[in-house]
Amino acid sequence: MRILIITQYFWPESFKINDLALGLKERGHEVSILTAIPNYPKGVFDENYSFWKNNDEEWNGIKIYRSKIFPRGKGSIRLMLNYISFVIFCSIKVLFIKEKFDKIFVYEPSPVTVGLPAIVASRKMKLPYYFWVQDLWPESLSAAGGIKNKYILSFFNKITKVIYKNAEKILVQSKGFESYIIEQGDFSQKLVYYPNSAEKLYKPVNPTDQYLSQLPLGFKLIFAGNLGEAQGIDTLIEAARIVKDFGIEVNWVFLGDGRQKNYYLNEVKNKGLADIFFFLGSFPADEMPHFFSCADALIVSLKKDKIFALTIPSKLQSYLACGKPILASLEGEGAKVVEESKTGFVSPPENSKLFAENVIKFYNLSSESKNEMRENALDYFKKEFEREMLIDKLVGIINK
């Protein structure tokens, strides 16, 4: 098949769609990407890219068509301009693509508006598009973006319905998404459960001095990913204070960046925890398994919200693929994965006391129990989220 993937984010930005595109190409399919100029998460264009030049390029044999976009910058106004500009410029870019395709596949983390250029492409090329939902809109706009204005939410709800209505199939990364989408309209016949996997690079590796030297000595927990409001990191900071008050030495390592990073740095300092918190910044995806190998356990957390209870955080698959114990501050679908896999401990979101108790409980576990959690993580990943199995499933979905 000749497949056009439409996504606002793509390499060198680190998103799951990068590996999925490679996986489809490995199967012999011709894959092209329609995306934006990379500017996530820093908010400025990556080096060698410019608003004023043609940024089309090739990556690992995959043709990349890049539309113009206003970079994210900082603040909600700049972010909204980023979303709107992609819709406009990407829709225009579609009109100039002469390559022929058989199917259109759309990758939708926020924003849902990536579906609007997909509608333009679908009508121009007379092809169906398959819409892979990573974030629920407009709920995500409210929960993660802090937007409460009912008129704005109603507007984006209408846009979301139009996108779903025009899609051939709506793929959802969590079964919990299904009821929410059905409430938005009569889309039940279009829904297909299609979870995230993890890139091939995520696998168990042995810790090396190169990465151990970048981390503190002793017992350490690692959180990887965006440092935003949605991640509920305040809960982790308060839990760390509780654990420290018990006289247990735990180092908290954060790999990633985000809009709230400076706020969390100040919180840690104000609570007198600067000696046990380590914000190391962002690293390439291929280094993450090496950092994970140095951790005693990995952390996943989200704040308390209806939408987050319906979501499986994509980092969970990467954690499981690396065979690591998991400490989770979650509820709903994500919590269910940790509990079913028997790979760690779960506490409700925003409950620092119970999370601290789980940290202490894990700290005191025997080596045998921790090793059992590692084995459980790998077994569950292979059963539910293994990459090759899911690529086969996707090809089957869009081939019907």
Rosetta blueprint (number, residue, H / E / L):
1 M L
2 R E
3 I E
4 L E
5 I E
6 I E
7 T L
8 Q L
9 Y L
10 F L
11 W L
12 P L
13 E L
14 S L
15 F L
16 K H
17 I H
18 N H
19 D H
20 L H
21 A H
22 L H
23 G H
24 L H
25 K H
26 E H
27 R L
28 G L
29 H L
30 E E
31 V E
32 S E
33 I E
34 L E
35 T E
36 A E
37 I L
38 P L
39 N L
40 Y L
41 P L
42 K L
43 G L
44 V L
45 F L
46 D L
47 E L
48 N L
49 Y L
50 S L
51 F L
52 W L
53 K L
54 N L
55 N L
56 D L
57 E E
58 E E
59 W E
60 N L
61 G L
62 I E
63 K E
64 I E
65 Y E
66 R E
67 S E
68 K L
69 I L
70 F L
71 P L
72 R L
73 G L
74 K L
75 G L
76 S H
77 I H
78 R H
79 L H
80 M H
81 L H
82 N H
83 Y H
84 I H
85 S H
86 F H
87 V H
88 I H
89 F H
90 C H
91 S H
92 I H
93 K H
94 V H
95 L H
96 F L
97 I L
98 K L
99 E L
100 K L
101 F L
102 D L
103 K E
104 I E
105 F E
106 V E
107 Y E
108 E E
109 P L
110 S L
111 P L
112 V H
113 T H
114 V H
115 G H
116 L H
117 P H
118 A H
119 I H
120 V H
121 A H
122 S H
123 R H
124 K H
125 M H
126 K L
127 L L
128 P L
129 Y E
130 Y E
131 F E
132 W E
133 V E
134 Q L
135 D L
136 L L
137 W L
138 P L
139 E H
140 S H
141 L H
142 S H
143 A H
144 A L
145 G L
146 G L
147 I L
148 K L
149 N L
150 K H
151 Y H
152 I H
153 L H
154 S H
155 F H
156 F H
157 N H
158 K H
159 I H
160 T H
161 K H
162 V H
163 I H
164 Y H
165 K H
166 N H
167 A L
168 E L
169 K E
170 I E
171 L E
172 V E
173 Q L
174 S L
175 K L
176 G L
177 F H
178 E H
179 S H
180 Y H
181 I H
182 I H
183 E H
184 Q H
185 G L
186 D L
187 F L
188 S H
189 Q H
190 K H
191 L E
192 V E
193 Y E
194 Y L
195 P L
196 N L
197 S L
198 A L
199 E L
200 K L
201 L L
202 Y L
203 K L
204 P L
205 V L
206 N L
207 P L
208 T L
209 D H
210 Q H
211 Y H
212 L H
213 S L
214 Q L
215 L L
216 P L
217 L L
218 G L
219 F L
220 K E
221 L E
222 I E
223 F E
224 A E
225 G L
226 N L
227 L L
228 G L
229 E H
230 A H
231 Q H
232 G L
233 I H
234 D H
235 T H
236 L H
237 I H
238 E H
239 A H
240 A H
241 R H
242 I H
243 V H
244 K H
245 D H
246 F L
247 G L
248 I L
249 E L
250 V L
251 N E
252 W E
253 V E
254 F E
255 L E
256 G L
257 D L
258 G L
259 R L
260 Q L
261 K H
262 N H
263 Y H
264 Y H
265 L H
266 N H
267 E H
268 V H
269 K H
270 N H
271 K L
272 G L
273 L L
274 A L
275 D L
276 I L
277 F E
278 F E
279 F E
280 L E
281 G E
282 S L
283 F L
284 P L
285 A H
286 D H
287 E H
288 M H
289 P H
290 H H
291 F H
292 F H
293 S H
294 C L
295 A L
296 D L
297 A E
298 L E
299 I E
300 V E
301 S E
302 L L
303 K L
304 K L
305 D L
306 K H
307 I H
308 F H
309 A H
310 L L
311 T L
312 I L
313 P L
314 S L
315 K H
316 L H
317 Q H
318 S H
319 Y H
320 L H
321 A H
322 C L
323 G L
324 K L
325 P L
326 I E
327 L E
328 A E
329 S E
330 L L
331 E L
332 G L
333 E H
334 G H
335 A H
336 K H
337 V H
338 V H
339 E H
340 E H
341 S H
342 K L
343 T L
344 G E
345 F E
346 V E
347 S E
348 P L
349 P L
350 E L
351 N L
352 S H
353 K H
354 L H
355 F H
356 A H
357 E H
358 N H
359 V H
360 I H
361 K H
362 F H
363 Y H
364 N L
365 L L
366 S L
367 S H
368 E H
369 S H
370 K H
371 N H
372 E H
373 M H
374 R H
375 E H
376 N H
377 A H
378 L H
379 D H
380 Y H
381 F H
382 K H
383 K H
384 E H
385 F L
386 E L
387 R H
388 E H
389 M H
390 L H
391 I H
392 D H
393 K H
394 L H
395 V H
396 G H
397 I H
398 I H
399 N H
400 K L
